Amino acid sequence: MSVVALAPDYTGTVADSEDRFHGNRLLYIGWDDHLLFCSPVCLPLPAAMPFGALQSDVLPGVYGSHPDFEKIDWSRTQWFDSGKPFTPDPAKSLADNGLVHKSAIRFRTPGLKGIKGSSS
């Protein structure tokens, strides 16, 4: 997210630039129709991590407590990068999938609408 300074001569150090995360990138990740998690999570992840590892190794630790998580059909999951649909390649890295520092990705799981269809 960009910030515009109101003062034209403002200078300052960006405290959350990519170089401050020891080789990791911040990714914001949200699960649509599952408001038990009220906002996206922000995770520092290595740019070289395969997208498939995000799905198989990272997301279960974040969203696995939700009863819908074990029902996800990953082959039908719809992914969005900054609001635009995209089809990630699980074998390619996060970087090679076009995800940059502070990318906001969301995923939608057709047929799963939260606890008893409540979007929670």
Backbone hydrogen bonds, N-H to C=O, Kabsch-Sander energy under -0.5 kcal/mol:
donor,donor_aa,acceptor,acceptor_aa,energy
5,A,3,V,-0.5
10,Y,7,A,-1.8
15,A,13,T,-0.7
17,S,14,V,-0.8
20,R,17,S,-2.0
21,F,18,E,-1.9
24,N,21,F,-1.6
25,R,45,L,-3.2
27,L,25,R,-0.5
27,L,43,L,-2.4
28,Y,103,S,-2.9
29,I,27,L,-0.5
29,I,41,V,-2.8
30,G,105,I,-2.1
32,D,30,G,-0.6
32,D,107,F,-2.3
34,H,31,W,-1.1
35,L,119,S,-3.3
37,F,34,H,-1.7
38,C,36,L,-0.8
41,V,29,I,-2.7
43,L,27,L,-2.7
43,L,41,V,-0.5
45,L,25,R,-3.0
45,L,43,L,-0.7
47,A,23,G,-0.9
49,M,46,P,-1.7
51,F,89,D,-0.5
51,F,92,K,-3.0
52,G,90,P,-2.5
53,A,50,P,-0.9
54,L,50,P,-1.4
55,Q,51,F,-1.9
56,S,52,G,-2.7
57,D,53,A,-2.9
58,V,53,A,-1.3
58,V,54,L,-0.7
59,L,54,L,-2.8
61,G,58,V,-0.9
62,V,58,V,-1.0
63,Y,59,L,-3.3
64,G,59,L,-0.5
64,G,60,P,-1.5
66,H,63,Y,-2.1
69,F,66,H,-1.5
70,E,66,H,-0.5
71,K,68,D,-1.7
72,I,69,F,-1.6
74,W,72,I,-0.9
76,R,73,D,-2.0
77,T,73,D,-0.7
78,Q,108,R,-2.8
79,W,86,F,-0.6
80,F,106,R,-2.4
81,D,84,K,-3.1
82,S,80,F,-0.6
82,S,104,A,-3.5
84,K,81,D,-1.8
86,F,79,W,-2.2
92,K,89,D,-1.2
94,L,49,M,-1.9
95,A,47,A,-2.3
97,N,93,S,-1.3
98,G,95,A,-2.0
99,L,94,L,-2.3
100,V,98,G,-0.5
102,K,26,L,-3.1
103,S,26,L,-0.7
103,S,100,V,-2.1
105,I,28,Y,-3.4
105,I,103,S,-0.7
106,R,80,F,-2.1
107,F,30,G,-2.1
108,R,78,Q,-2.9
112,L,109,T,-2.2
113,K,111,G,-0.6
117,G,114,G,-2.1
118,S,115,I,-1.9
119,S,113,K,-3.1
